[in-house]
Amino acid sequence: MNSAFQSADWSIFVGYFVLLAFTGWWFNRGNIGSSREFFTGDRQIPTWVIAVSVLATAQSAATFLGAPDYAYRGDLTYLTTNLGALVAAFFVAHFLLPKFYQYKVTTAYALLQHRFGEQTKRHAGWMYLIGRLFASGARLYMAAIALSMILFTDIAPAHVLGAIALLCLVSFAYSTWGGIRSVIYGDAIQCAVYVGAAVLVLGYLFWQLPGDSNQIWQSLQTPADGSGNKLRLLDFGTDLSPAGAFNLLSTFTGFFLLFIASFGLDQDLTQRALSCRDARQGTWALVGSVLLVVPVVSVLLGIGLLLFLFYQDPAYHSAGGLAPQSRFAGETITVFMFYVLHELPAGLRGLVTVGVIAAAVSTLTSGLNSMASVLMEDMLKPRLGSRLSARAEVPLARALMFLLMLALGAMAMLCFYWQQYSDTPLLAFALGVMVFSYSGLLAVFAVALFSQRGNTASCALALLTGFVVAALQQPYIQQWYLPPAWQFDLAFTWQLCIGFILATLVALSGKPQPVITWTEKSEGLSAQRSDEVPDACLSARN
């Protein structure tokens, strides 16, 4: 096999998998008696562990590889999107988490059952599954690209497929036996691995550059190539194109909506908050994860800034040699991956590879478990009822995770061709695919929480509207239905805003209907028909 690895790299690579095997066995020693315990950990997991798990899940391989590339080409404005994340975390904590715990739901979409009925819950669950398949598939594809570059020195389809298979099998093996408990504790370990790798790369880069920290700081403030200040944090511009995706206007509009959906409507992260003891602990977990993101992303952006000096600044250019213009099978390599392949010594190269795998595994294990929880709790159990015994729940959940693993692998290969056809930058591609499902989900939950309108039909149409509007805004689709003069290219944040507004109007167009309300009994939740819409059943006023 043609590989950039040496014996020291292989040793670290093998050692990482040994660590995964040991921790997987350690966390899975107990018996799991029900699907609720499998998907919520019986709500006995410490808050700080859940906060780290949210961080690890949110910071996928897309961030691990894309953040250095963003800072290399731009500045630090990507970091300020966490302001939108912080506001969104408090919004979710105030309006959504108390409802989740009040009704003792296992998935976020079960909340819609109290407002619109069983059918709307299923519709929202299916939309989440489609969106999560898109998002996790895109992140799996990005991680596989990096892994293929390092292991095979190219991204030939067969090699990418091999990398996808390796990542899928590792994620499935780690998450399937211990459920959410092993996923959350495993996320903490994966986070330590890839953050440690990033810190070591940052230190090695700093050591390679001549001059002291003051000289480096000055070089970043006034780059020799005449470009803008690389240390800029705040972008007050009003650019609506992809170039302005990380300005403050986007931060408090599109990114605010994006993070509400991530924290409160996307089962991938919401499941973490539902694993806490109560809503208060869930709030601390969400807010803590946002605060933890700042130093982690700062390290990754710092790598990009130092890479800019290493390759582009004449004062340091002799240290870096040729500028990173290498290409693999038509795909431009990220500057971070170019540096890993050509500059890192043996051992550290292996550690970065392990970091990429860790970032991918933490995202994939979460996606597998959360998608299985929606399929199991929202789709199958209500239909099977008493025919599904408690003993059969956990094996069924594991079987669902295996099928979802195959679906994610297939989606990742589809993204291999989709991304190259659309010619979208990797980071923008990974973030943009979320718009397809988030637009409609945000609209349905907004109508459920803050109005007394809407019904099953209008909510179903709103979910479809959000998906279709997001698709119609993609530049590679516009060329099929718009003349060139009418085509436009909006940042994904504004695509989300437009999709959300239109889908909300559609959801509001439905007249109120009789809904299903629920009362808790000792054996679970039982349905009772109500002939009138409750007074703001899920209103924020409650």
MIZA-869560 format. One record per residue (C-alpha): x, y, z. Coordinates in steps of 0.1 Angstrom, whole numbers, plus 2048, in hexadecimal, padded with zeros to 3 digits. Layout:
// MIZA-869560
XYZ...
END
This chain:
// MIZA-869560
80080080080E8227F680B83781681B85582681D84284783C83685784181D87383C83888E81B84387E80E81F87C81781A8A08018378AB7E682C8927E48098A17E78178C57C882D8BF7B380F8B47BF7FC8D37B48198E87928198D778E7F48DD7977F79027818159097648058F67677E690C76A7FB92C74B8109257367F291A73A7DB9387177E19456F77D29376DE7E99246BA7DF92B6A67F69146A880C8F66A282B90C6C18229206D381B9006CB83D8F26CC8539116E48419286C98419436D28669486EF85F96070C86D94B71F88B95B7188AD94C73C8B594374089593072189D91B72E8C091574E8B290773A8998F27258B58E37468C78DA7558A78CB7358A18B77328C48AA7578C78A17598AD8857758A686D7678C28587728DB8747928C887B79C8CC8567898EA84C7909038687B69048607AE90883B7969258437B09388587CB93283E7B59428237A495C8397A496685E79595E88077196887976694487976B94489F75195F8A473594889873693A8BC72595A8C770794D8B470C92B8C370B9388E66EB94C8E16DB92D8D06E69178EE6D392E9066B592F8EF6B39098ED6B890791369C91F91A6829149006898F08F769B8DD9126818E292D6668D491567C8B690D6808AD93265C8B693B64E89D92266B88492867288090368E86A8F569087D8D468B8A28CB66F89A8B365A8898CD6528AC8D963F8B38B96278978C26198AC8DE6118C88C66098B98A46058948AA6188748A261A87987D62D89A87F64688A89764D86F87D65088986166989D87567C87E87E67F87485968B8978506A589586B6B187385E6B488083B6C789F8476DE88C85F6E58738436F089182D7048A284971588385771C87683572D89682B74389684A74B87184575687982176D89582D77D87F84678186482C79287C8147AC88582F7B18618397B58558157CF87180E7E486582B7E08408287E183D8027EE8607F77D08657E07AA8677E07A284C7C677E8407CA78981D7D57A082C7F07868457FC76D8287FE78781481378B83282B76583682E76281183677D81385176D83286274A82286075580187076881288C74B82989473180D8937467F58A874C8108C272881D8C57127FF8C07187EB8E07178068FB6FE81D8EC6FF8428F471483C91373282F8FF72C8498E572E8668FE74C85A91175C8508F07578738E476A88190178886A8F87858738D37858988DC7A48958F17B58838D47AE89C8B87B38BB8CE7D48AC8DA7DF8A68B67D58CA8AC7E88D98CA8088C58C18068D089C8028F58A78208F28BD8358E18A282B8FC8898359178A18569068A785D90488285792A87C87594188187095F89885E9648B98399678C083998D8BC84798B89982D97089081198689F81D9A488A81F98F86B7FB98486F7EE9A78757FF9B585680599883E82199D82580B9958087F59B380F7D69A08197C19AA8377C89A585B7C997F8617BF98588679E99687F78298789576499C88C7569A186873C9BC8687359B88427139B183271F99981770497F8117199697FB72E94B80774B96380D73797482972A95483973E95C85973698085F72398D87D70399186970496C86170E9638846EF9718946D79658786DF9468656F993887E6E193F89A6C692A8896E09108806EB90C8A46C790B8B16C08EE8996E18DD8A36DC8E08C86B78DC8CB6A88CB8AC6C48B589F6C28948B36E88918AE6EF8AB8C86CD8AD8D96D18898E46EF8958F96DA8AE90C6BF8949116D987D9226DD89693F6CA8939606B48B195A6B08D09446C88E595A6E48CC9556DC8CB9306DF8F192E7018F093E70C8D49267028E990771190A9147308F89207358E88FE73390A8EC74D9199047648FA8FF7628FF8D97749218DB7969158E57948F68CF78B90A8B07A59248B97C09098B87B48FD8957B29218887D59288977E290B8827D491C8637E493D86B80692E87180391A8517FD93B83F81E94884B82F92784482592682081C94A81583096482985296B81986296F83B85994B84385593D81F87792C81F86C91683C84E90982A85C9038078429017EB81F90F7F08048F57F47F68F17D17F48CB7D07D48BA7C37C68977C77B08897AC7A08AB7A479B8B47C97B08D17D67C18C57F67BD8DB8157DC8ED8217DA8DA8427DB8B88307F78C481A80B8CD8388048AC84980F89982B82E8AD82383B8BC8438328A986284B89087084386B87582E86689481E8888938108808718008618807F287489D7E188D8867D38708727C58628937B788589A7A488587979686288078D86D8A477A88B89776887687E7608598967528718B073A87F89673085E88772A84C8A77128688B17018688906FC8428916EE8428B46D78608AF6C985488E6C283289D6B18428BB6998558A369283688F68C8218AE67A8398C566684D8AC66083589066081189A65680F8BF6358228BB62C80B89E6377EA8AE62A7F28D06277D38E76357BD8CB6577CA8D26647BB8F267D7CD9096967B29026947B88DD6987DE8DE6BE7E08E16C67C68C66AE7D88AF6BF7F98B66E17EA8AE6D47DB88E6C77FE8846E980D88A6F97F38736E07FC8576E782185D70C81B85B70880D8386F282B82F70C84483B72783282871383480870B85980E72F8618147388527F271C8667E272B8857F274C87C7E173C8837BF72289D7CB73C8B47DA7538B27BB7358B87A47298D67B774D8E37BB7458EF7DE7618F57F87638D881175A8EC83073D8FF81F7318DD8117318CD83471E8EB8437068F18266F78CE8256E78D58476D08EF8386BC8D58266AC8C68456B08E385E69B8FC84B67B8E884F6828DB8716888FE87F66890A8706528EE87E6618F18A165D9178A06389148976348FA8B264590F8CD6399328C561792F8B45F691D8B65F49178915FF8FB87B5F48D78766028B686A5FD8BF84560D8E184762A8D585B6318B98436308D28266478E983A6618CE83E65F8C78186608ED8116808F28256928D58136878E07F068F9057F66B28FC8026B78E67E36AB9027CB6C491A7DA6E29057D16F69147B46FB8F27A36D58EE7A36CD9127996DD90C7776C18F476F6A490B7746B19307746C19447586E694E7606DC9727676C49677836DB94E7946E89577B77009497D06F694E7F57099438136FA9248236F093A8416D994F82B6CC93081A6C192383C6B094484469C94582469392082768892584B67294384466093382765B91283964E9258576349378426299158346269068576129248645FA9218475EA9028575CC90786D5CE8F88915C28D48945BA8BD8B15DA8AF8BF5E78938D45EF89C8F860188590F60087C93361B86994561384795562983096862F81A94A63683693162285091D5FF8489115EB85C8F75CB86F8FE5B78818E35AF8A58E85948B78D45A38D98D65C68E88D35D58ED8F55DD9118FE6009148F16078F08F962C8F58F162C91B8F464A92C90263293C91B63091B92E
END
